[in-house]
Amino acid sequence: MQRLTEIALEHSRAGVFTRSEVAAWVRGSPDAEAALVKRALAAGEVVRIHRGLYCLGTRYRKRPIDSLAIAQRIMGPSYVSLEAALAFHGWLPEAVETVTSVCDARSRSFHTPIGPFRFSRVPQSQLFEDVSRVPRPEGQVAFIATPLKALADYVALHRLDWTGIEPLVESLRIAPQQLAEIEPERCRSLAMNYRSRRVRRFLEGLSREVYACRSH
């Protein structure tokens, strides 16, 4: 077993670690650190996820890498949103392959050994408005949008002129009973966070329809 693999098994969280963590563990010269990483990669005991971000190889991990927790470590600040967040909350009927996150920087996509990641910019006043810090296995955390914010981001990025509940049921196949959980007041509050007129119209229309449904 490579020395870096032994060290990462002892010190890394969930088998994921960064180059700066390697430097803290080893406390050697940059060349020595680079040699440790290079040998472990060549042996297949360590896998490079993204620049400066690594994980232990499959046979040294207790469970698969948590893609939701890893997203912000690939590019941050960001939070998991759109289909990935909706699937996490159980609002989509099928699994989602790509983890889409929202950030305040230039939009980028990454194809990694643990799956594809997409980071998209959505202009808003507070990036982490309606975002939860969710505990994940082995002490990890993920930043995940609420279902309502994930829908707002979906409308923003796809530039949709949606109003109300119908397109959510028809296009995304979200169950009406799940949409009934939305608080109309939260729609109006969240609308103020977005610069997009489409998003504000969508949230305001959704608020009216949910309120009307509850009144009957």
N, C-alpha and C positions, 0 to 999 in steps of 0.2 A: 504494500500500500504506500502511495506517495505521502510525503511528509505533510503537504498542504491538506490532503484528504483527512489525515489523522487530526490535524488541528481544527479543520472545519467541522468534523464530526463532534468535537468536544465543545466548540465555541459558537458555532453558527446557530441562528434561529430558523428552524424548519428547513435547514440545509441550504439556505440562501445567504449570500454574503457579498460584500463589495471589495473593491481593490483597496480602499482606505482601511477596511477592517483587516485585510491581510497585512497591511503595513503595521497596524497596531499589534497584531498577534505576533508577528515575526520580529519586528524591530531590527531589521537589517538594512542593507543598502538597497536602493531601488533596483539595481541589477539582480541582487539576490532574490528579491520578491518576485521580479519578473520571471526569473528562472524557475522558481517554485510553481508559479501559475502555469508556465509553459509546459513543464513536465507533467503536471496533473491533467492538463487539457489533452496532451498527447496520449496519455494513458487511458483516456476516456473516463477517468474518475471524477472529473469536474467538467461542467458544461458552461459555456459562455452564453448567458441569456441576452445580454446587451452590453454595450460598452461600459466596462467597469463593474458589471453585475454578473455574478456567477451562481451556480447551484451545484450541489453534489450530483453525481451520476445516479441513474435509477436504482442500482443495486445498493446504494448507500443511503437511500431516503426511506423514511418510514411510510410516507404517503406521497401522492402526486403533488407537484408544486401548485399552490393556490393562486390561480391567475388573477383573482380579484384583489388579493393582498399585494401581489407583485406589481400591479399596474402603476401605482404611484411611484414605485422605486425605479421604474423604467423612465418615466417622465413626470415630474411634479413641479409645482402643485397641480393636482388634478383630482377628479373623482369619477368613479364608475357611473355611467348613465346609460340612457337609451335602452336598447334591447337587453343588454347585459344586466342592467339594474332591474328592469321589469321582470326578467326571468328569475333573478335572485329573489324578488318579492313574490314570485308565483303568479304573476299577471300574464305571462305568455304561456301558451300550451306546448311549445317546443323548446329544445335546448338551443343555445346560442353559441356559435363557434368563436366569433370575434368579440373581444372585450373592447367596447368603445367607452372612452373616457372624455370628459370635457375639461379643457384647460383654458388659460388666458394667454397662451403663447401661440405661435404659428402651428397650424394643423400638421400632423405628421402620422405616418403609419410605420409599424415595425413588424417584420415577420421573424419570430423567434422560435427556438427549439420547443418551447412550451405552448406555442400557438400565436395567432395574429393579434396585434393590439393596434387600435386606432385612437388618436388623440385629436379632438376637434375643438376649435375655438368658438365659444358662444359668448358674445358681449353681454355683460351683466354687471350690476353694481357690486354685489357680493358673491364671489365665486362659490363659497361654501354655504350659501343660504339653502336651507332644506336638504342638507347633506348630513348623513349619520356616520359616526365612527363605529364601525361594526367589528366586534371581536371575531377573529378567525383562529383556526387550529394552531397549536404550539406557540401561543402568545403573539400571533400576528394580528394586525388590524387592517381593515379596508375602509376606504371612504366611499360611500355609496349613496346616490341620490334617492330620495323618496320616489314612489311611483309617480306622483304628480309632477315633480321636477323632471323626471326622466321623460315624461310625455311632453313637457314644455320644450325640453332640449331637442326632442325628436322633431317637433314642429319647426323649431328654429333652424336646425341643420338641413332639413329636407325642404324648407321654404314652402310649407303647406298652408293653404288657406282653409284650415279646418275650423269648424265651430260646432260645439256640442258633442254629444255622446256617440252619435251614429257612425262617424268615420272610425272611431276607436274600436267599435265592435266589428265593423265590416272589414277594415283594413288590417288591424292588428289582432283581431279575434280576442279582444279582452272581454271577459264576462261582465255583463251589466251589474251583477251583484258586487263585483270588485269596484267598479266605478261609483257605486252607491256609497262606498266607504269614504269618498272624497269629501272634505269639509269645504263648503262654498266660501267661507271666510278666508280659508287658506289660499284658494284660487286668486282672490282679489289681492291678497297681501303679496303673493309670489309674483303676480303680474307686474308689480311696481319694480321688481328686481331686474326685469329684462328691458333691453333697449328696442327689441324687435316689436313692431306693431302687430305682426302676425301672431306672435306669442301672446301679447296682451289681449288681442281679440279672442284668441282661442281660450285662454283662461277665463276671461270674463263671460264668454258664451257658455263654457262648461259650468261655471258657477251658477248661472241662471237655470240651466237645465237640471242640474243636480238638486238645486233648491226646489224647482218645480216638481220634480219626482218625489221629493220628500213631503211635499205639501199635500199630495194626493193620497 
